[in-house]
Amino acid sequence: EELVRSWFTGVRRNLAIVTSGLVVFDCDDPAKEELVLSHCGPTPHHLRTPRGGVHLGYRKRKGAAVMNQVRIKGLPIDIRTDGGLELLPPSRTVDGAYVW
């Protein structure tokens, strides 16, 4: 843990994962968090974005056909899955930090 913390101390570096094998719901409107949770259930992969949004991540079910999408059914919810990227804490942007 000390080594990882040292990588990010005193310098701005961001950390991202490739979302292959995952389905990450990026809720730009935090009010939509409950909609995702009601359909998908609770998850420990839960973080706040610098602009107040929420990321909820789930393991992708084997054989499930899910694609990266922007604005699902016109809602402010994006999907990141195979081939997508997700910034993770302690990443920062000009708007602030990602936090678990």
Accessible surface in RSA format (square Angstrom, percent):
REM  Atomic radii and reference values for relative SASA: ProtOr
REM  Chains: A
REM  Algorithm: Lee & Richards
REM  Probe-radius: 1.40
REM  Slices: 20
REM RES _ NUM      All-atoms   Total-Side   Main-Chain    Non-polar    All polar
REM                ABS   REL    ABS   REL    ABS   REL    ABS   REL    ABS   REL
RES GLU A   1   152.39  87.5 105.05  79.5  47.34 112.7  52.04 100.7 100.34  81.9
RES GLU A   2   156.04  89.6 147.27 111.4   8.76  20.9  59.27 114.6  96.76  79.0
RES LEU A   3   114.34  63.7 107.36  76.8   6.99  17.6 111.81  78.5   2.53   6.8
RES VAL A   4    70.10  46.1  70.10  63.5   0.00   0.0  70.10  60.9   0.00   0.0
RES ARG A   5   150.58  63.2 145.56  74.2   5.03  12.0  55.36  75.7  95.23  57.7
RES SER A   6    66.56  56.2  45.69  61.0  20.87  48.1  42.93  91.4  23.63  33.1
RES TRP A   7   120.02  48.2 117.42  56.8   2.60   6.1 105.94  56.5  14.08  22.8
RES PHE A   8    40.68  20.4  24.36  15.1  16.32  42.5  24.54  14.9  16.13  46.2
RES THR A   9   103.25  73.4  82.84  84.0  20.41  48.6  71.66  96.3  31.59  47.8
RES GLY A  10    85.78 105.8   0.00   N/A  85.78 105.8  42.89 117.7  42.89  96.1
RES VAL A  11    73.25  48.2  55.64  50.4  17.61  42.4  63.75  55.4   9.50  25.8
RES ARG A  12   153.16  64.3 120.98  61.7  32.18  76.6  62.17  85.0  91.00  55.2
RES ARG A  13   130.67  54.9 118.53  60.4  12.14  28.9  41.42  56.6  89.25  54.1
RES ASN A  14    65.91  45.5  33.71  32.6  32.20  77.5  11.67  28.1  54.24  52.4
RES LEU A  15    68.95  38.4  68.06  48.7   0.89   2.2  68.95  48.4   0.00   0.0
RES ALA A  16    46.91  43.1  21.44  33.1  25.47  57.9  21.44  30.2  25.47  67.5
RES ILE A  17    52.19  29.7  47.57  35.4   4.62  11.1  52.19  37.6   0.00   0.0
RES VAL A  18    92.88  61.1  76.40  69.2  16.48  39.7  76.40  66.4  16.48  44.7
RES THR A  19     0.00   0.0   0.00   0.0   0.00   0.0   0.00   0.0   0.00   0.0
RES SER A  20    65.53  55.4  46.49  62.1  19.04  43.9  34.12  72.7  31.41  44.0
RES GLY A  21    39.28  48.4   0.00   N/A  39.28  48.4  33.00  90.6   6.28  14.1
RES LEU A  22    44.44  24.7  44.44  31.8   0.00   0.0  44.44  31.2   0.00   0.0
RES VAL A  23    14.73   9.7  14.73  13.3   0.00   0.0  14.73  12.8   0.00   0.0
RES VAL A  24     0.77   0.5   0.77   0.7   0.00   0.0   0.77   0.7   0.00   0.0
RES PHE A  25    30.12  15.1  30.12  18.7   0.00   0.0  30.12  18.3   0.00   0.0
RES ASP A  26    25.13  17.6  25.13  25.0   0.00   0.0   0.71   1.7  24.42  24.4
RES CYS A  27     0.00   0.0   0.00   0.0   0.00   0.0   0.00   0.0   0.00   0.0
RES ASP A  28    83.26  58.3  65.12  64.8  18.13  42.9  26.45  62.3  56.80  56.7
RES ASP A  29    52.46  36.7  48.85  48.6   3.61   8.5  16.15  38.0  36.31  36.2
RES PRO A  30    64.38  46.9  57.32  52.3   7.06  25.7  57.82  47.7   6.56  40.8
RES ALA A  31    77.10  70.9  48.34  74.6  28.76  65.4  61.32  86.3  15.78  41.8
RES LYS A  32    55.60  27.1  55.57  34.1   0.03   0.1   8.38   7.5  47.22  50.3
RES GLU A  33    19.63  11.3  19.63  14.8   0.00   0.0   2.35   4.5  17.28  14.1
RES GLU A  34   119.39  68.5 118.04  89.3   1.35   3.2  60.77 117.5  58.62  47.9
RES LEU A  35    69.13  38.5  62.96  45.0   6.17  15.5  67.40  47.3   1.73   4.6
RES VAL A  36     8.51   5.6   4.77   4.3   3.74   9.0   8.51   7.4   0.00   0.0
RES LEU A  37    42.67  23.8  36.70  26.3   5.97  15.0  37.14  26.1   5.53  14.9
RES SER A  38    90.12  76.1  45.57  60.8  44.55 102.6  51.80 110.3  38.31  53.7
RES HIS A  39   144.86  79.2 107.41  74.7  37.45  95.8  79.25  81.7  65.61  76.3
RES CYS A  40    56.98  43.1  26.18  29.2  30.80  72.4  12.55  31.8  44.44  47.9
RES GLY A  41    21.54  26.6   0.00   N/A  21.54  26.6  19.61  53.8   1.93   4.3
RES PRO A  42   128.17  93.4 109.22  99.6  18.95  68.9 110.28  91.1  17.89 111.2
RES THR A  43    23.04  16.4   4.81   4.9  18.23  43.5   5.31   7.1  17.73  26.8
RES PRO A  44   138.20 100.7 106.32  96.9  31.88 115.9 119.14  98.4  19.06 118.5
RES HIS A  45    34.33  18.8  30.69  21.3   3.65   9.3  18.34  18.9  16.00  18.6
RES HIS A  46    63.50  34.7  58.16  40.4   5.34  13.7  33.54  34.6  29.95  34.9
RES LEU A  47     1.47   0.8   0.00   0.0   1.47   3.7   1.47   1.0   0.00   0.0
RES ARG A  48    95.90  40.3  95.90  48.9   0.00   0.0  39.02  53.3  56.88  34.5
RES THR A  49    20.31  14.4  14.59  14.8   5.72  13.6  10.07  13.5  10.24  15.5
RES PRO A  50    28.04  20.4   5.55   5.1  22.49  81.7   8.57   7.1  19.48 121.0
RES ARG A  51   203.69  85.5 168.73  86.0  34.96  83.2  57.40  78.4 146.29  88.7
RES GLY A  52    33.39  41.2   0.00   N/A  33.39  41.2  29.90  82.1   3.49   7.8
RES GLY A  53     2.17   2.7   0.00   N/A   2.17   2.7   1.33   3.7   0.84   1.9
RES VAL A  54     0.00   0.0   0.00   0.0   0.00   0.0   0.00   0.0   0.00   0.0
RES HIS A  55    13.45   7.4  13.45   9.4   0.00   0.0  10.29  10.6   3.16   3.7
RES LEU A  56     0.75   0.4   0.75   0.5   0.00   0.0   0.75   0.5   0.00   0.0
RES GLY A  57     2.25   2.8   0.00   N/A   2.25   2.8   0.63   1.7   1.62   3.6
RES TYR A  58    36.85  17.2  30.32  17.3   6.52  17.0  36.85  27.7   0.00   0.0
RES ARG A  59   208.73  87.6 185.83  94.7  22.89  54.5  64.49  88.1 144.24  87.4
RES LYS A  60    42.59  20.8  29.25  17.9  13.34  31.8  15.62  14.1  26.97  28.7
RES ARG A  61   197.78  83.0 188.00  95.8   9.78  23.3  68.13  93.1 129.65  78.6
RES LYS A  62   211.09 103.0 171.70 105.3  39.39  93.8 124.48 112.0  86.61  92.3
RES GLY A  63    80.70  99.5   0.00   N/A  80.70  99.5  43.26 118.7  37.44  83.9
RES ALA A  64    38.29  35.2  20.26  31.3  18.03  41.0  30.59  43.1   7.70  20.4
RES ALA A  65   106.50  97.9  65.74 101.4  40.76  92.7  74.35 104.7  32.15  85.2
RES VAL A  66    43.48  28.6  28.91  26.2  14.57  35.1  32.62  28.3  10.85  29.4
RES MET A  67   141.20  73.1 136.56  90.4   4.63  11.0  98.69  83.9  42.50  56.3
RES ASN A  68    62.65  43.2  43.07  41.6  19.58  47.1  22.65  54.5  40.00  38.7
RES GLN A  69    80.38  44.9  73.66  53.8   6.72  16.0  25.10  53.4  55.28  41.9
RES VAL A  70   103.84  68.3  82.37  74.6  21.48  51.7  82.37  71.6  21.48  58.2
RES ARG A  71   127.43  53.5 117.85  60.1   9.58  22.8  48.89  66.8  78.54  47.6
RES ILE A  72    35.73  20.3  33.44  24.9   2.29   5.5  35.73  25.7   0.00   0.0
RES LYS A  73   194.37  94.8 149.01  91.4  45.36 108.0 109.70  98.7  84.67  90.2
RES GLY A  74    49.08  60.5   0.00   N/A  49.08  60.5  31.66  86.9  17.42  39.0
RES LEU A  75    56.89  31.7  56.78  40.6   0.11   0.3  56.89  40.0   0.00   0.0
RES PRO A  76    28.22  20.6  27.85  25.4   0.37   1.3  28.22  23.3   0.00   0.0
RES ILE A  77     6.34   3.6   6.34   4.7   0.00   0.0   6.34   4.6   0.00   0.0
RES ASP A  78    14.09   9.9  14.09  14.0   0.00   0.0   0.00   0.0  14.09  14.1
RES ILE A  79    15.33   8.7  15.33  11.4   0.00   0.0  15.33  11.0   0.00   0.0
RES ARG A  80    61.48  25.8  61.48  31.3   0.00   0.0  11.52  15.7  49.96  30.3
RES THR A  81     1.52   1.1   1.52   1.5   0.00   0.0   1.52   2.0   0.00   0.0
RES ASP A  82    65.82  46.1  54.46  54.2  11.36  26.9  29.86  70.3  35.96  35.9
RES GLY A  83    64.26  79.2   0.00   N/A  64.26  79.2  33.07  90.8  31.18  69.8
RES GLY A  84     7.56   9.3   0.00   N/A   7.56   9.3   7.56  20.8   0.00   0.0
RES LEU A  85   114.84  64.0 100.80  72.1  14.04  35.3 100.86  70.8  13.98  37.6
RES GLU A  86     3.85   2.2   0.53   0.4   3.32   7.9   3.85   7.4   0.00   0.0
RES LEU A  87    51.82  28.9  47.22  33.8   4.61  11.6  47.22  33.2   4.61  12.4
RES LEU A  88    18.01  10.0  18.01  12.9   0.00   0.0  18.01  12.6   0.00   0.0
RES PRO A  89    17.65  12.9  10.62   9.7   7.03  25.6  10.75   8.9   6.90  42.9
RES PRO A  90    69.41  50.6  59.67  54.4   9.74  35.4  62.78  51.8   6.63  41.2
RES SER A  91     0.00   0.0   0.00   0.0   0.00   0.0   0.00   0.0   0.00   0.0
RES ARG A  92   123.68  51.9 123.40  62.9   0.28   0.7  39.82  54.4  83.87  50.8
RES THR A  93    41.31  29.4  33.09  33.5   8.22  19.6  32.06  43.1   9.25  14.0
RES VAL A  94   142.11  93.5 102.98  93.2  39.13  94.3 111.27  96.7  30.84  83.6
RES ASP A  95    78.66  55.1  50.14  49.9  28.53  67.5  10.18  24.0  68.48  68.3
RES GLY A  96    17.54  21.6   0.00   N/A  17.54  21.6  17.24  47.3   0.29   0.7
RES ALA A  97    29.95  27.5  18.27  28.2  11.68  26.6  18.27  25.7  11.68  30.9
RES TYR A  98    25.46  11.9  23.60  13.4   1.86   4.8   0.00   0.0  25.46  31.4
RES VAL A  99    75.83  49.9  74.54  67.5   1.29   3.1  75.83  65.9   0.00   0.0
RES TRP A 100   160.22  64.3 111.05  53.8  49.17 115.4 108.23  57.7  51.99  84.4
END  Absolute sums over single chains surface
CHAIN  1 A     6710.5       5222.0       1488.4       3939.8       2770.6
END  Absolute sums over all chains
TOTAL          6710.5       5222.0       1488.4       3939.8       2770.6
